[in-house]
């Protein structure tokens, strides 16, 4: 391969690897509105993973142990009447009550990701709660909601290697009764992982060999 072509091929390989259109909604059922859970035991809420009359049965996309709550649930003080609520949030949300948690396992490409979501709290009952956003057991950030909070938008950016990862929201309160509401979670890849210089050089070399072989066949 001519030496003069190497810098151009290397730059092209890096640009092709780093350029990536944003992909939204990598999470499954980030709005918690997918069909499946049963509110039959209570009429407006259920719990995942407790095994009694309030059992949700399943929540598509999610594992863990947490309450799933109708937006107009009276026992949870009508979360849809909190400030900042919009109809685009749908009819259902999740709660992080004390140390409850919700998790989803994903296969991700290497790169940079942005997680966005909304949180709030009950208006006139119970306490505030703090919760962590974790990736593979490592805490990325901690958030707190207080009684009476309006719905608030959150954004968190992190990097991940290619492979399987578990995103988890973990409640932290160990006494009393505190619940953070969460809703409308979206995960978007905003940039691909740029390869190490050695890897990029190999990619460039491979592109050059392919181009040279094609040129020879055309002669």
TAFEN-V9169 format. One line per field, one symbol per residue. phi: phi as a letter, one per 40 degrees, with the letter a starting at -180 (. if undefined). burial: b if it has 16 or more other C-alpha atoms within 10 Angstrom, else e. A space follows every 50 residues. Layout:
phi: ???
burial: ???
This chain:
phi: .dccccdccccccccccccaccbcgcccfccgcccicbcccbgaaabcgb gbccccgabdgbbhaacbbccbccdbgfdcccdgcbcccgbbabbbcfcc abaacbbbccibbbbbabbaaccaagbcababcbbfgcccabbbbbdgcc cbcbbbbabacchcbbcbbbcbcbagabbccbafcbbbcbacccccdccc ccccccccccccccccccc
burial: eeeeebeebbebbbeebbeeeeeeebbbbbbbbeeebbbeeeebbbbbbe eeebbbbebbebbbbbbbbbbbbeebbebbebeebeeebbbbbbbbbbbb bbbbbeeebbbbbbbbbbbbbbbeeebbbbbbbbbeeeeeeeeebbbbbb beeeeeeebbeeeebebbbbbbbeeeebbbbbbbbbbbbbbbbbeeeeeb bebbbebbeeeeeeeeeee
